[in-house]
Amino acid sequence: MERRKFIRLVGGGTVAAATLGAASLAGCTPAMPPEAIEAWNGPGAALASGDVRQWILSYAILAPHSHNLQSWIVDLRTPGEMVLYCDLTRLLPQTDPYSRQIMMSHGTFLELLDMAARERGLRADITLFPQGSFGDEKLDKRPVAHIRLVPDASVVRDGLFAQVLRRHTNRSLYDGGRAIPAAAWSRIMASTGNAGVRMGYVGLDNAAALATHRRIALDAWRMELTTPRTVMESYDVLRVGAAEVAQHRDGLTLLDPVPVALARLGLFDRSKAPAPDDYASTSQIRAFEKKMASTPGFLWMVTDANDRVSQVNAGRTYARVQLEATAQGLAMQPLQQALQEYPEQNALRAEIHALLDATRPGQTVQMWARVGYAPAVPPAPRRRLQDFLRS
């Protein structure tokens, strides 16, 4: 989601930003702290020869997660088994009030876990909600999944596993004039193997529909950016500068030199939401508009039900879709704003559901993403493997 660069400047901060010289920015670097992304180097020889569950989990924790919250907890106390829980302190009550996106993020985790288990000749027998499913509105302390690892000579490795360390969410400008080939779309559509998720896409060959997708995405982003409580939810997990990124290894990362320097000067106020006409708001809307204009394709996923199992399975599907897109050299960025269930988005959520023919009772657009060609981006921070484990 495009939430990484908005800032509020106080006490003449915009003037300070314009007058900061190169010397002032000498200590501010856009480079990601290496310790924050060390997980993307793979598990290494030590884990390969140790507890196979930790080797498997070192890949699972690289799954995409809404707001990069990484709300996974895994209990390893029973040998050969794993129990996945949701960290209830890492939720998004404002933008994801029913935790639909959180459940999808547990699905992405389980899909990468299954792939990694296959690499070690193990079958991951996954039972969702072994103590009963959560209600429609709230999560609780019951487990999301029980996983039993079984040696199985018939297990087939998944070809998409090769893309796990290469997959990154890309929020940059795309090459707006470069169409996505039909063969690439076909490979992406065929990658899921999940009959419970209906998928579709639109590209440069349908200019009218593409323009509608772009407009809804921009309107939904503007709504979230100008709704104080939803902006503040992002501010709460915004990590500004290398020190904060290295400390937390989660959330939304901001390493651009000017705002980092302003933060050091006390001119970056994250305690209050910016007004709709503040530079912090208007500049981000303009930047996002450019990104939408550069987007040559959109992809979506619809389920006929919106129960917790459907949400988890949609997340598993999205993990595969993004890995296949990576294999095809394509960038992808989820656009969840118009899908979110808070009141200010009601009209836009209804509009995108109508556009995507998801209006029957229960039908839900679980994922909507922009797709295209773009320069490579660095990976998002990840916490240490031990931070996720109970043993």
Secondary structure, 3 states (H helix, E strand, C coil): CCCCCCCCECCCHHHHHHHCCCCCCCCCCCCCCHHHHHHHHCCHHHHHCCCHHHHHHHHHCCCCCHHHCCCEEEECCCCCEEEEEECCCCCCCCCCCCCHHHHHHHHHHHHHHHHHHHHCCEEEEEEECCCCCCCCCCCCCCCCEEEEEEECCCCCCCHHHHHCCCCCCCCCCCCCCCCCCHHHHHHHHCCCCCCCCEEEEECCCCHHHHHHHHHHHHHHHHHHHCCHHHHHHHHCCEEEHHHHHHHHCCCEEECCHHHHHHHHCCCECCCCCCCCCCHHHHHHHHHHHHHHHCCCEEEEEEECCCCHHHHHHHHHHHHHHHHHHHHCCCEEEECCHHHCCCHHHHHHHHHHHHHCCCCCCCCEEEEEEEEECCCCCCCCCCCCHHHHEEC
